[in-house]
Amino acid sequence: CLNELFSARNWPWVAYGDFSMVRVLPGYHGPRPGPAGDDDGFVPHGGDLNALDGPKNPKQVNALRQGMLLHGVDWWGFAGMTSCEHTAADVDKTVAAMEATLGMMTAEGLA
């Protein structure tokens, strides 16, 4: 759902995860994962830790965290968690919060 949002808005972000952790990565211009449920273990940059876990812009990390909280979603900077307790409505709320937050960040030159 997040990758569909990023593509639809032409935002250079990508979401990925290898278990219940969901990560987002700004400034991404590489290949995108396949349709939901068919990602074959997609990890951006071929899993290169220097690209995935390299230096982050602290203003961008804080803006994402604060924006998501402002919209009712507890998202830890560039990562969030999922569980079997999350409903389709929770997913929709998270995607809407991400859209609103990245809209705000774009307006501030942080997205």
Gaussian input, Z-matrix of N, CA and C with variables (Angstrom, degrees):
# hf/3-21g

backbone

0 1
 N
 C     1     B1
 C     2     B2     1     A1
 N     3     B3     2     A2     1     D1
 C     4     B4     3     A3     2     D2
 C     5     B5     4     A4     3     D3
 N     6     B6     5     A5     4     D4
 C     7     B7     6     A6     5     D5
 C     8     B8     7     A7     6     D6
 N     9     B9     8     A8     7     D7
 C    10    B10     9     A9     8     D8
 C    11    B11    10    A10     9     D9
 N    12    B12    11    A11    10    D10
 C    13    B13    12    A12    11    D11
 C    14    B14    13    A13    12    D12
 N    15    B15    14    A14    13    D13
 C    16    B16    15    A15    14    D14
 C    17    B17    16    A16    15    D15
 N    18    B18    17    A17    16    D16
 C    19    B19    18    A18    17    D17
 C    20    B20    19    A19    18    D18
 N    21    B21    20    A20    19    D19
 C    22    B22    21    A21    20    D20
 C    23    B23    22    A22    21    D21
 N    24    B24    23    A23    22    D22
 C    25    B25    24    A24    23    D23
 C    26    B26    25    A25    24    D24
 N    27    B27    26    A26    25    D25
 C    28    B28    27    A27    26    D26
 C    29    B29    28    A28    27    D27
 N    30    B30    29    A29    28    D28
 C    31    B31    30    A30    29    D29
 C    32    B32    31    A31    30    D30
 N    33    B33    32    A32    31    D31
 C    34    B34    33    A33    32    D32
 C    35    B35    34    A34    33    D33
 N    36    B36    35    A35    34    D34
 C    37    B37    36    A36    35    D35
 C    38    B38    37    A37    36    D36
 N    39    B39    38    A38    37    D37
 C    40    B40    39    A39    38    D38
 C    41    B41    40    A40    39    D39
 N    42    B42    41    A41    40    D40
 C    43    B43    42    A42    41    D41
 C    44    B44    43    A43    42    D42
 N    45    B45    44    A44    43    D43
 C    46    B46    45    A45    44    D44
 C    47    B47    46    A46    45    D45
 N    48    B48    47    A47    46    D46
 C    49    B49    48    A48    47    D47
 C    50    B50    49    A49    48    D48
 N    51    B51    50    A50    49    D49
 C    52    B52    51    A51    50    D50
 C    53    B53    52    A52    51    D51
 N    54    B54    53    A53    52    D52
 C    55    B55    54    A54    53    D53
 C    56    B56    55    A55    54    D54
 N    57    B57    56    A56    55    D55
 C    58    B58    57    A57    56    D56
 C    59    B59    58    A58    57    D57
 N    60    B60    59    A59    58    D58
 C    61    B61    60    A60    59    D59
 C    62    B62    61    A61    60    D60
 N    63    B63    62    A62    61    D61
 C    64    B64    63    A63    62    D62
 C    65    B65    64    A64    63    D63
 N    66    B66    65    A65    64    D64
 C    67    B67    66    A66    65    D65
 C    68    B68    67    A67    66    D66
 N    69    B69    68    A68    67    D67
 C    70    B70    69    A69    68    D68
 C    71    B71    70    A70    69    D69
 N    72    B72    71    A71    70    D70
 C    73    B73    72    A72    71    D71
 C    74    B74    73    A73    72    D72
 N    75    B75    74    A74    73    D73
 C    76    B76    75    A75    74    D74
 C    77    B77    76    A76    75    D75
 N    78    B78    77    A77    76    D76
 C    79    B79    78    A78    77    D77
 C    80    B80    79    A79    78    D78
 N    81    B81    80    A80    79    D79
 C    82    B82    81    A81    80    D80
 C    83    B83    82    A82    81    D81
 N    84    B84    83    A83    82    D82
 C    85    B85    84    A84    83    D83
 C    86    B86    85    A85    84    D84
 N    87    B87    86    A86    85    D85
 C    88    B88    87    A87    86    D86
 C    89    B89    88    A88    87    D87
 N    90    B90    89    A89    88    D88
 C    91    B91    90    A90    89    D89
 C    92    B92    91    A91    90    D90
 N    93    B93    92    A92    91    D91
 C    94    B94    93    A93    92    D92
 C    95    B95    94    A94    93    D93
 N    96    B96    95    A95    94    D94
 C    97    B97    96    A96    95    D95
 C    98    B98    97    A97    96    D96
 N    99    B99    98    A98    97    D97
 C   100   B100    99    A99    98    D98
 C   101   B101   100   A100    99    D99
 N   102   B102   101   A101   100   D100
 C   103   B103   102   A102   101   D101
 C   104   B104   103   A103   102   D102
 N   105   B105   104   A104   103   D103
 C   106   B106   105   A105   104   D104
 C   107   B107   106   A106   105   D105
 N   108   B108   107   A107   106   D106
 C   109   B109   108   A108   107   D107
 C   110   B110   109   A109   108   D108
 N   111   B111   110   A110   109   D109
 C   112   B112   111   A111   110   D110
 C   113   B113   112   A112   111   D111
 N   114   B114   113   A113   112   D112
 C   115   B115   114   A114   113   D113
 C   116   B116   115   A115   114   D114
 N   117   B117   116   A116   115   D115
 C   118   B118   117   A117   116   D116
 C   119   B119   118   A118   117   D117
 N   120   B120   119   A119   118   D118
 C   121   B121   120   A120   119   D119
 C   122   B122   121   A121   120   D120
 N   123   B123   122   A122   121   D121
 C   124   B124   123   A123   122   D122
 C   125   B125   124   A124   123   D123
 N   126   B126   125   A125   124   D124
 C   127   B127   126   A126   125   D125
 C   128   B128   127   A127   126   D126
 N   129   B129   128   A128   127   D127
 C   130   B130   129   A129   128   D128
 C   131   B131   130   A130   129   D129
 N   132   B132   131   A131   130   D130
 C   133   B133   132   A132   131   D131
 C   134   B134   133   A133   132   D132
 N   135   B135   134   A134   133   D133
 C   136   B136   135   A135   134   D134
 C   137   B137   136   A136   135   D135
 N   138   B138   137   A137   136   D136
 C   139   B139   138   A138   137   D137
 C   140   B140   139   A139   138   D138
 N   141   B141   140   A140   139   D139
 C   142   B142   141   A141   140   D140
 C   143   B143   142   A142   141   D141
 N   144   B144   143   A143   142   D142
 C   145   B145   144   A144   143   D143
 C   146   B146   145   A145   144   D144
 N   147   B147   146   A146   145   D145
 C   148   B148   147   A147   146   D146
 C   149   B149   148   A148   147   D147
 N   150   B150   149   A149   148   D148
 C   151   B151   150   A150   149   D149
 C   152   B152   151   A151   150   D150
 N   153   B153   152   A152   151   D151
 C   154   B154   153   A153   152   D152
 C   155   B155   154   A154   153   D153
 N   156   B156   155   A155   154   D154
 C   157   B157   156   A156   155   D155
 C   158   B158   157   A157   156   D156
 N   159   B159   158   A158   157   D157
 C   160   B160   159   A159   158   D158
 C   161   B161   160   A160   159   D159
 N   162   B162   161   A161   160   D160
 C   163   B163   162   A162   161   D161
 C   164   B164   163   A163   162   D162
 N   165   B165   164   A164   163   D163
 C   166   B166   165   A165   164   D164
 C   167   B167   166   A166   165   D165
 N   168   B168   167   A167   166   D166
 C   169   B169   168   A168   167   D167
 C   170   B170   169   A169   168   D168
 N   171   B171   170   A170   169   D169
 C   172   B172   171   A171   170   D170
 C   173   B173   172   A172   171   D171
 N   174   B174   173   A173   172   D172
 C   175   B175   174   A174   173   D173
 C   176   B176   175   A175   174   D174
 N   177   B177   176   A176   175   D175
 C   178   B178   177   A177   176   D176
 C   179   B179   178   A178   177   D177
 N   180   B180   179   A179   178   D178
 C   181   B181   180   A180   179   D179
 C   182   B182   181   A181   180   D180
 N   183   B183   182   A182   181   D181
 C   184   B184   183   A183   182   D182
 C   185   B185   184   A184   183   D183
 N   186   B186   185   A185   184   D184
 C   187   B187   186   A186   185   D185
 C   188   B188   187   A187   186   D186
 N   189   B189   188   A188   187   D187
 C   190   B190   189   A189   188   D188
 C   191   B191   190   A190   189   D189
 N   192   B192   191   A191   190   D190
 C   193   B193   192   A192   191   D191
 C   194   B194   193   A193   192   D192
 N   195   B195   194   A194   193   D193
 C   196   B196   195   A195   194   D194
 C   197   B197   196   A196   195   D195
 N   198   B198   197   A197   196   D196
 C   199   B199   198   A198   197   D197
 C   200   B200   199   A199   198   D198
 N   201   B201   200   A200   199   D199
 C   202   B202   201   A201   200   D200
 C   203   B203   202   A202   201   D201
 N   204   B204   203   A203   202   D202
 C   205   B205   204   A204   203   D203
 C   206   B206   205   A205   204   D204
 N   207   B207   206   A206   205   D205
 C   208   B208   207   A207   206   D206
 C   209   B209   208   A208   207   D207
 N   210   B210   209   A209   208   D208
 C   211   B211   210   A210   209   D209
 C   212   B212   211   A211   210   D210
 N   213   B213   212   A212   211   D211
 C   214   B214   213   A213   212   D212
 C   215   B215   214   A214   213   D213
 N   216   B216   215   A215   214   D214
 C   217   B217   216   A216   215   D215
 C   218   B218   217   A217   216   D216
 N   219   B219   218   A218   217   D217
 C   220   B220   219   A219   218   D218
 C   221   B221   220   A220   219   D219
 N   222   B222   221   A221   220   D220
 C   223   B223   222   A222   221   D221
 C   224   B224   223   A223   222   D222
 N   225   B225   224   A224   223   D223
 C   226   B226   225   A225   224   D224
 C   227   B227   226   A226   225   D225
 N   228   B228   227   A227   226   D226
 C   229   B229   228   A228   227   D227
 C   230   B230   229   A229   228   D228
 N   231   B231   230   A230   229   D229
 C   232   B232   231   A231   230   D230
 C   233   B233   232   A232   231   D231
 N   234   B234   233   A233   232   D232
 C   235   B235   234   A234   233   D233
 C   236   B236   235   A235   234   D234
 N   237   B237   236   A236   235   D235
 C   238   B238   237   A237   236   D236
 C   239   B239   238   A238   237   D237
 N   240   B240   239   A239   238   D238
 C   241   B241   240   A240   239   D239
 C   242   B242   241   A241   240   D240
 N   243   B243   242   A242   241   D241
 C   244   B244   243   A243   242   D242
 C   245   B245   244   A244   243   D243
 N   246   B246   245   A245   244   D244
 C   247   B247   246   A246   245   D245
 C   248   B248   247   A247   246   D246
 N   249   B249   248   A248   247   D247
 C   250   B250   249   A249   248   D248
 C   251   B251   250   A250   249   D249
 N   252   B252   251   A251   250   D250
 C   253   B253   252   A252   251   D251
 C   254   B254   253   A253   252   D252
 N   255   B255   254   A254   253   D253
 C   256   B256   255   A255   254   D254
 C   257   B257   256   A256   255   D255
 N   258   B258   257   A257   256   D256
 C   259   B259   258   A258   257   D257
 C   260   B260   259   A259   258   D258
 N   261   B261   260   A260   259   D259
 C   262   B262   261   A261   260   D260
 C   263   B263   262   A262   261   D261
 N   264   B264   263   A263   262   D262
 C   265   B265   264   A264   263   D263
 C   266   B266   265   A265   264   D264
 N   267   B267   266   A266   265   D265
 C   268   B268   267   A267   266   D266
 C   269   B269   268   A268   267   D267
 N   270   B270   269   A269   268   D268
 C   271   B271   270   A270   269   D269
 C   272   B272   271   A271   270   D270
 N   273   B273   272   A272   271   D271
 C   274   B274   273   A273   272   D272
 C   275   B275   274   A274   273   D273
 N   276   B276   275   A275   274   D274
 C   277   B277   276   A276   275   D275
 C   278   B278   277   A277   276   D276
 N   279   B279   278   A278   277   D277
 C   280   B280   279   A279   278   D278
 C   281   B281   280   A280   279   D279
 N   282   B282   281   A281   280   D280
 C   283   B283   282   A282   281   D281
 C   284   B284   283   A283   282   D282
 N   285   B285   284   A284   283   D283
 C   286   B286   285   A285   284   D284
 C   287   B287   286   A286   285   D285
 N   288   B288   287   A287   286   D286
 C   289   B289   288   A288   287   D287
 C   290   B290   289   A289   288   D288
 N   291   B291   290   A290   289   D289
 C   292   B292   291   A291   290   D290
 C   293   B293   292   A292   291   D291
 N   294   B294   293   A293   292   D292
 C   295   B295   294   A294   293   D293
 C   296   B296   295   A295   294   D294
 N   297   B297   296   A296   295   D295
 C   298   B298   297   A297   296   D296
 C   299   B299   298   A298   297   D297
 N   300   B300   299   A299   298   D298
 C   301   B301   300   A300   299   D299
 C   302   B302   301   A301   300   D300
 N   303   B303   302   A302   301   D301
 C   304   B304   303   A303   302   D302
 C   305   B305   304   A304   303   D303
 N   306   B306   305   A305   304   D304
 C   307   B307   306   A306   305   D305
 C   308   B308   307   A307   306   D306
 N   309   B309   308   A308   307   D307
 C   310   B310   309   A309   308   D308
 C   311   B311   310   A310   309   D309
 N   312   B312   311   A311   310   D310
 C   313   B313   312   A312   311   D311
 C   314   B314   313   A313   312   D312
 N   315   B315   314   A314   313   D313
 C   316   B316   315   A315   314   D314
 C   317   B317   316   A316   315   D315
 N   318   B318   317   A317   316   D316
 C   319   B319   318   A318   317   D317
 C   320   B320   319   A319   318   D318
 N   321   B321   320   A320   319   D319
 C   322   B322   321   A321   320   D320
 C   323   B323   322   A322   321   D321
 N   324   B324   323   A323   322   D322
 C   325   B325   324   A324   323   D323
 C   326   B326   325   A325   324   D324
 N   327   B327   326   A326   325   D325
 C   328   B328   327   A327   326   D326
 C   329   B329   328   A328   327   D327
 N   330   B330   329   A329   328   D328
 C   331   B331   330   A330   329   D329
 C   332   B332   331   A331   330   D330

   B1=1.4405
   B2=1.5254
   B3=1.3444
   B4=1.4617
   B5=1.5280
   B6=1.3223
   B7=1.4635
   B8=1.5189
   B9=1.3191
   B10=1.4672
   B11=1.5253
   B12=1.3365
   B13=1.4565
   B14=1.5263
   B15=1.3247
   B16=1.4637
   B17=1.5294
   B18=1.3227
   B19=1.4653
   B20=1.5220
   B21=1.3237
   B22=1.4688
   B23=1.5251
   B24=1.3168
   B25=1.4715
   B26=1.5357
   B27=1.3408
   B28=1.4617
   B29=1.5291
   B30=1.3366
   B31=1.4608
   B32=1.5240
   B33=1.3284
   B34=1.4666
   B35=1.5335
   B36=1.2855
   B37=1.4615
   B38=1.5244
   B39=1.3168
   B40=1.4530
   B41=1.5298
   B42=1.3269
   B43=1.4656
   B44=1.5216
   B45=1.3153
   B46=1.4587
   B47=1.5192
   B48=1.3101
   B49=1.4569
   B50=1.5037
   B51=1.3219
   B52=1.4597
   B53=1.5269
   B54=1.3103
   B55=1.4657
   B56=1.5192
   B57=1.2990
   B58=1.4582
   B59=1.5301
   B60=1.3209
   B61=1.4645
   B62=1.5261
   B63=1.3141
   B64=1.4658
   B65=1.5198
   B66=1.2989
   B67=1.4670
   B68=1.5212
   B69=1.3234
   B70=1.4592
   B71=1.5210
   B72=1.3125
   B73=1.4552
   B74=1.5214
   B75=1.3405
   B76=1.4683
   B77=1.5237
   B78=1.3235
   B79=1.4580
   B80=1.5086
   B81=1.3157
   B82=1.4693
   B83=1.5224
   B84=1.3447
   B85=1.4628
   B86=1.5227
   B87=1.3182
   B88=1.4576
   B89=1.5137
   B90=1.3374
   B91=1.4679
   B92=1.5243
   B93=1.3149
   B94=1.4672
   B95=1.5290
   B96=1.3308
   B97=1.4680
   B98=1.5148
   B99=1.3283
   B100=1.4528
   B101=1.5165
   B102=1.3188
   B103=1.4725
   B104=1.5281
   B105=1.3250
   B106=1.4660
   B107=1.5214
   B108=1.3252
   B109=1.4541
   B110=1.5154
   B111=1.3261
   B112=1.4661
   B113=1.5266
   B114=1.3408
   B115=1.4528
   B116=1.5220
   B117=1.3348
   B118=1.4628
   B119=1.5203
   B120=1.3253
   B121=1.4491
   B122=1.5134
   B123=1.3202
   B124=1.4596
   B125=1.5252
   B126=1.3206
   B127=1.4616
   B128=1.5281
   B129=1.3337
   B130=1.4657
   B131=1.5230
   B132=1.3022
   B133=1.4741
   B134=1.5181
   B135=1.3357
   B136=1.4565
   B137=1.5230
   B138=1.3291
   B139=1.4569
   B140=1.5241
   B141=1.3132
   B142=1.4682
   B143=1.5342
   B144=1.3231
   B145=1.4657
   B146=1.5247
   B147=1.3214
   B148=1.4705
   B149=1.5203
   B150=1.3221
   B151=1.4646
   B152=1.5257
   B153=1.3265
   B154=1.4697
   B155=1.5250
   B156=1.2995
   B157=1.4618
   B158=1.5187
   B159=1.3173
   B160=1.4548
   B161=1.5158
   B162=1.3155
   B163=1.4652
   B164=1.5278
   B165=1.3043
   B166=1.4682
   B167=1.5207
   B168=1.3157
   B169=1.4613
   B170=1.5267
   B171=1.3440
   B172=1.4693
   B173=1.5264
   B174=1.3318
   B175=1.4698
   B176=1.5177
   B177=1.3175
   B178=1.4638
   B179=1.5258
   B180=1.3206
   B181=1.4700
   B182=1.5343
   B183=1.3287
   B184=1.4650
   B185=1.5219
   B186=1.3308
   B187=1.4699
   B188=1.5249
   B189=1.3319
   B190=1.4661
   B191=1.5266
   B192=1.3081
   B193=1.4700
   B194=1.5241
   B195=1.3183
   B196=1.4611
   B197=1.5289
   B198=1.3357
   B199=1.4612
   B200=1.5172
   B201=1.3260
   B202=1.4605
   B203=1.5327
   B204=1.3330
   B205=1.4713
   B206=1.5197
   B207=1.3310
   B208=1.4601
   B209=1.5265
   B210=1.3323
   B211=1.4660
   B212=1.5314
   B213=1.3323
   B214=1.4618
   B215=1.5080
   B216=1.3496
   B217=1.4652
   B218=1.5254
   B219=1.3254
   B220=1.4613
   B221=1.5281
   B222=1.3180
   B223=1.4671
   B224=1.5159
   B225=1.3310
   B226=1.4657
   B227=1.5163
   B228=1.2828
   B229=1.4668
   B230=1.5041
   B231=1.3179
   B232=1.4607
   B233=1.5247
   B234=1.3294
   B235=1.4595
   B236=1.5183
   B237=1.3152
   B238=1.4575
   B239=1.5219
   B240=1.3091
   B241=1.4679
   B242=1.5208
   B243=1.3114
   B244=1.4600
   B245=1.5275
   B246=1.3121
   B247=1.4630
   B248=1.5179
   B249=1.3146
   B250=1.4632
   B251=1.5219
   B252=1.3141
   B253=1.4603
   B254=1.5243
   B255=1.3321
   B256=1.4596
   B257=1.5254
   B258=1.3049
   B259=1.4649
   B260=1.5167
   B261=1.3198
   B262=1.4651
   B263=1.5266
   B264=1.3242
   B265=1.4658
   B266=1.5280
   B267=1.3362
   B268=1.4665
   B269=1.5276
   B270=1.3218
   B271=1.4683
   B272=1.5209
   B273=1.3212
   B274=1.4725
   B275=1.5338
   B276=1.3302
   B277=1.4680
   B278=1.5283
   B279=1.3228
   B280=1.4631
   B281=1.5200
   B282=1.3211
   B283=1.4718
   B284=1.5312
   B285=1.3173
   B286=1.4686
   B287=1.5274
   B288=1.3333
   B289=1.4580
   B290=1.5201
   B291=1.3309
   B292=1.4626
   B293=1.5265
   B294=1.3234
   B295=1.4641
   B296=1.5332
   B297=1.3191
   B298=1.4637
   B299=1.5271
   B300=1.3182
   B301=1.4654
   B302=1.5230
   B303=1.3186
   B304=1.4616
   B305=1.5206
   B306=1.3102
   B307=1.4599
   B308=1.5203
   B309=1.3293
   B310=1.4592
   B311=1.5256
   B312=1.3194
   B313=1.4529
   B314=1.5237
   B315=1.3314
   B316=1.4563
   B317=1.5322
   B318=1.3128
   B319=1.4613
   B320=1.5344
   B321=1.3268
   B322=1.4679
   B323=1.5292
   B324=1.3511
   B325=1.4559
   B326=1.5146
   B327=1.3485
   B328=1.4523
   B329=1.5221
   B330=1.3092
   B331=1.4775
   B332=1.4917
   A1=111.78
   A2=117.00
   A3=119.43
   A4=111.32
   A5=116.90
   A6=118.91
   A7=111.78
   A8=117.12
   A9=120.16
   A10=110.14
   A11=116.74
   A12=121.69
   A13=110.46
   A14=116.86
   A15=120.54
   A16=111.25
   A17=116.68
   A18=120.41
   A19=111.52
   A20=116.58
   A21=120.89
   A22=111.56
   A23=116.95
   A24=121.73
   A25=112.07
   A26=116.02
   A27=121.73
   A28=111.44
   A29=115.56
   A30=121.27
   A31=108.17
   A32=118.91
   A33=121.15
   A34=112.22
   A35=115.99
   A36=123.27
   A37=107.93
   A38=116.78
   A39=121.83
   A40=107.99
   A41=115.77
   A42=122.36
   A43=107.97
   A44=114.84
   A45=119.73
   A46=108.56
   A47=116.27
   A48=120.88
   A49=109.73
   A50=115.44
   A51=119.12
   A52=112.25
   A53=116.60
   A54=122.99
   A55=105.79
   A56=120.90
   A57=120.53
   A58=113.17
   A59=117.55
   A60=121.87
   A61=109.09
   A62=115.85
   A63=121.75
   A64=106.43
   A65=116.22
   A66=121.13
   A67=108.95
   A68=115.52
   A69=120.87
   A70=107.46
   A71=114.75
   A72=121.20
   A73=108.61
   A74=117.17
   A75=119.94
   A76=110.99
   A77=115.76
   A78=120.97
   A79=113.60
   A80=117.31
   A81=121.74
   A82=110.25
   A83=116.04
   A84=121.00
   A85=112.52
   A86=117.98
   A87=121.65
   A88=112.98
   A89=115.60
   A90=120.14
   A91=111.07
   A92=114.52
   A93=121.55
   A94=109.62
   A95=116.35
   A96=119.06
   A97=110.90
   A98=115.26
   A99=120.69
   A100=111.24
   A101=116.65
   A102=121.03
   A103=111.00
   A104=115.84
   A105=121.38
   A106=110.25
   A107=115.82
   A108=120.74
   A109=113.22
   A110=118.29
   A111=122.15
   A112=109.68
   A113=116.35
   A114=118.78
   A115=114.29
   A116=117.93
   A117=122.45
   A118=112.79
   A119=118.15
   A120=121.52
   A121=113.66
   A122=117.67
   A123=122.33
   A124=111.99
   A125=116.21
   A126=123.18
   A127=105.69
   A128=118.07
   A129=120.95
   A130=112.52
   A131=115.39
   A132=123.43
   A133=112.19
   A134=117.47
   A135=120.90
   A136=113.49
   A137=116.47
   A138=120.62
   A139=114.09
   A140=118.38
   A141=122.39
   A142=110.08
   A143=116.30
   A144=120.61
   A145=112.92
   A146=117.73
   A147=119.79
   A148=110.71
   A149=117.12
   A150=121.17
   A151=111.50
   A152=116.92
   A153=120.94
   A154=112.61
   A155=117.51
   A156=121.37
   A157=112.31
   A158=116.33
   A159=120.37
   A160=111.05
   A161=116.85
   A162=121.08
   A163=112.08
   A164=115.06
   A165=122.02
   A166=108.98
   A167=115.98
   A168=121.61
   A169=107.10
   A170=118.48
   A171=119.48
   A172=113.30
   A173=118.31
   A174=119.88
   A175=110.30
   A176=116.23
   A177=120.85
   A178=110.57
   A179=116.97
   A180=121.54
   A181=109.88
   A182=116.22
   A183=120.04
   A184=111.96
   A185=117.38
   A186=120.16
   A187=110.60
   A188=117.17
   A189=119.80
   A190=109.83
   A191=116.74
   A192=119.94
   A193=111.23
   A194=117.23
   A195=121.39
   A196=111.49
   A197=116.90
   A198=120.21
   A199=112.25
   A200=116.28
   A201=119.68
   A202=110.31
   A203=117.16
   A204=119.78
   A205=111.10
   A206=116.38
   A207=121.11
   A208=111.14
   A209=116.34
   A210=121.23
   A211=112.65
   A212=116.65
   A213=121.05
   A214=116.80
   A215=117.80
   A216=120.56
   A217=108.81
   A218=116.70
   A219=121.63
   A220=108.39
   A221=115.38
   A222=122.81
   A223=106.47
   A224=118.47
   A225=122.65
   A226=111.58
   A227=118.37
   A228=119.62
   A229=110.12
   A230=117.80
   A231=121.33
   A232=112.76
   A233=118.25
   A234=120.54
   A235=111.19
   A236=115.19
   A237=123.14
   A238=108.56
   A239=116.44
   A240=121.49
   A241=110.26
   A242=114.73
   A243=121.76
   A244=108.31
   A245=115.48
   A246=119.96
   A247=108.79
   A248=115.12
   A249=119.71
   A250=111.16
   A251=118.37
   A252=122.12
   A253=112.57
   A254=117.97
   A255=120.55
   A256=110.13
   A257=115.08
   A258=121.41
   A259=110.20
   A260=116.16
   A261=120.68
   A262=110.19
   A263=116.90
   A264=120.53
   A265=110.87
   A266=117.56
   A267=120.85
   A268=110.85
   A269=115.64
   A270=120.31
   A271=109.70
   A272=117.01
   A273=121.22
   A274=110.91
   A275=116.05
   A276=120.40
   A277=110.40
   A278=117.06
   A279=121.32
   A280=111.09
   A281=117.04
   A282=120.86
   A283=109.66
   A284=117.88
   A285=120.84
   A286=110.78
   A287=116.78
   A288=120.33
   A289=110.88
   A290=117.22
   A291=121.03
   A292=110.09
   A293=116.69
   A294=120.53
   A295=110.69
   A296=116.72
   A297=120.54
   A298=110.93
   A299=116.08
   A300=120.73
   A301=110.90
   A302=117.83
   A303=119.61
   A304=111.36
   A305=117.17
   A306=119.89
   A307=110.88
   A308=115.89
   A309=121.12
   A310=110.60
   A311=117.19
   A312=120.88
   A313=111.36
   A314=116.40
   A315=120.35
   A316=110.04
   A317=116.55
   A318=121.56
   A319=111.45
   A320=116.40
   A321=121.51
   A322=112.52
   A323=117.00
   A324=120.71
   A325=114.17
   A326=116.90
   A327=120.72
   A328=114.69
   A329=118.19
   A330=118.61
   A331=113.09
   D1=-42.20
   D2=179.51
   D3=-65.98
   D4=-42.00
   D5=179.84
   D6=-65.35
   D7=-33.57
   D8=175.22
   D9=-64.03
   D10=-41.00
   D11=177.06
   D12=-62.39
   D13=-48.95
   D14=-178.69
   D15=-59.56
   D16=-42.85
   D17=178.89
   D18=-66.20
   D19=-44.51
   D20=-177.97
   D21=-62.06
   D22=-35.00
   D23=-178.27
   D24=-92.98
   D25=-1.69
   D26=-177.85
   D27=58.08
   D28=36.74
   D29=176.63
   D30=-90.39
   D31=132.97
   D32=-178.74
   D33=-79.61
   D34=59.18
   D35=177.79
   D36=-123.16
   D37=156.56
   D38=174.71
   D39=-141.70
   D40=146.63
   D41=175.66
   D42=-112.98
   D43=143.20
   D44=177.24
   D45=-154.78
   D46=165.57
   D47=177.69
   D48=-168.19
   D49=151.22
   D50=179.91
   D51=-119.86
   D52=3.67
   D53=172.47
   D54=-162.27
   D55=-138.48
   D56=-177.94
   D57=-78.29
   D58=-6.85
   D59=176.54
   D60=-83.38
   D61=131.60
   D62=175.08
   D63=-113.02
   D64=128.79
   D65=179.04
   D66=-116.50
   D67=148.85
   D68=171.99
   D69=-120.13
   D70=147.92
   D71=-177.12
   D72=-132.48
   D73=115.99
   D74=178.15
   D75=-80.31
   D76=162.31
   D77=176.30
   D78=67.95
   D79=28.73
   D80=-176.69
   D81=-97.01
   D82=128.19
   D83=-179.30
   D84=-126.77
   D85=18.29
   D86=-178.00
   D87=-92.62
   D88=-165.15
   D89=178.27
   D90=-63.03
   D91=152.03
   D92=-178.90
   D93=-105.24
   D94=155.08
   D95=176.91
   D96=-67.34
   D97=161.79
   D98=177.47
   D99=-73.31
   D100=-170.90
   D101=179.51
   D102=-57.34
   D103=155.33
   D104=-179.81
   D105=-50.81
   D106=134.23
   D107=179.58
   D108=82.66
   D109=-1.29
   D110=-177.75
   D111=-133.25
   D112=41.67
   D113=-174.75
   D114=-92.37
   D115=-6.55
   D116=177.46
   D117=50.82
   D118=37.57
   D119=178.16
   D120=73.25
   D121=30.78
   D122=-178.06
   D123=-54.73
   D124=126.96
   D125=170.88
   D126=-134.20
   D127=126.52
   D128=-178.35
   D129=-59.30
   D130=158.72
   D131=177.41
   D132=55.04
   D133=27.22
   D134=179.22
   D135=60.36
   D136=22.49
   D137=178.92
   D138=81.76
   D139=10.53
   D140=179.85
   D141=-64.12
   D142=110.45
   D143=-176.39
   D144=-61.98
   D145=-29.47
   D146=178.02
   D147=-63.96
   D148=-36.53
   D149=178.88
   D150=-81.38
   D151=-36.79
   D152=-176.61
   D153=-79.64
   D154=-42.70
   D155=-174.06
   D156=-115.95
   D157=22.61
   D158=178.28
   D159=-72.76
   D160=-171.13
   D161=-178.55
   D162=-56.21
   D163=139.25
   D164=178.67
   D165=-115.95
   D166=153.23
   D167=175.19
   D168=-79.33
   D169=110.15
   D170=-176.26
   D171=-61.12
   D172=-31.45
   D173=177.17
   D174=-65.71
   D175=-38.42
   D176=179.33
   D177=-68.32
   D178=-44.03
   D179=178.95
   D180=-60.43
   D181=-48.12
   D182=-179.04
   D183=-66.10
   D184=-39.04
   D185=179.08
   D186=-63.35
   D187=-40.85
   D188=178.89
   D189=-65.28
   D190=-46.34
   D191=179.91
   D192=-60.04
   D193=-49.10
   D194=-177.91
   D195=-65.76
   D196=-40.64
   D197=179.42
   D198=-64.07
   D199=-42.50
   D200=179.09
   D201=-64.90
   D202=-42.50
   D203=177.15
   D204=-62.08
   D205=-41.10
   D206=178.01
   D207=-57.82
   D208=-32.36
   D209=-179.75
   D210=-98.49
   D211=18.11
   D212=170.31
   D213=83.88
   D214=17.30
   D215=-179.76
   D216=-124.97
   D217=127.05
   D218=178.54
   D219=-86.66
   D220=100.09
   D221=-177.64
   D222=-122.19
   D223=128.68
   D224=-171.41
   D225=-88.53
   D226=75.41
   D227=-179.13
   D228=68.34
   D229=-112.99
   D230=-177.95
   D231=-96.58
   D232=19.28
   D233=-179.20
   D234=-146.94
   D235=153.86
   D236=175.85
   D237=-147.32
   D238=170.11
   D239=-179.33
   D240=-117.92
   D241=151.39
   D242=172.41
   D243=-121.85
   D244=157.78
   D245=175.62
   D246=-151.84
   D247=173.27
   D248=178.97
   D249=-68.08
   D250=-14.46
   D251=178.23
   D252=-78.72
   D253=-18.05
   D254=-179.77
   D255=-74.21
   D256=130.07
   D257=-179.42
   D258=-95.68
   D259=173.24
   D260=174.63
   D261=-59.97
   D262=-35.00
   D263=177.46
   D264=-65.66
   D265=-36.85
   D266=176.71
   D267=-63.91
   D268=-42.03
   D269=178.31
   D270=-62.80
   D271=-46.10
   D272=178.91
   D273=-59.58
   D274=-42.24
   D275=179.36
   D276=-63.64
   D277=-40.11
   D278=179.48
   D279=-65.10
   D280=-44.45
   D281=179.30
   D282=-64.04
   D283=-42.55
   D284=178.77
   D285=-64.13
   D286=-39.81
   D287=178.05
   D288=-65.47
   D289=-39.74
   D290=178.11
   D291=-64.59
   D292=-41.86
   D293=179.14
   D294=-61.84
   D295=-47.64
   D296=-179.68
   D297=-64.64
   D298=-41.70
   D299=-178.70
   D300=-65.80
   D301=-46.82
   D302=179.78
   D303=-68.03
   D304=-29.45
   D305=173.13
   D306=-62.37
   D307=-44.76
   D308=177.71
   D309=-65.36
   D310=-42.15
   D311=-179.87
   D312=-65.45
   D313=-37.66
   D314=178.27
   D315=-62.95
   D316=-42.91
   D317=179.15
   D318=-61.78
   D319=-28.79
   D320=-179.95
   D321=-94.51
   D322=1.91
   D323=-179.54
   D324=74.86
   D325=25.08
   D326=-177.89
   D327=-111.00
   D328=-1.41
   D329=-176.77
   D330=-99.07

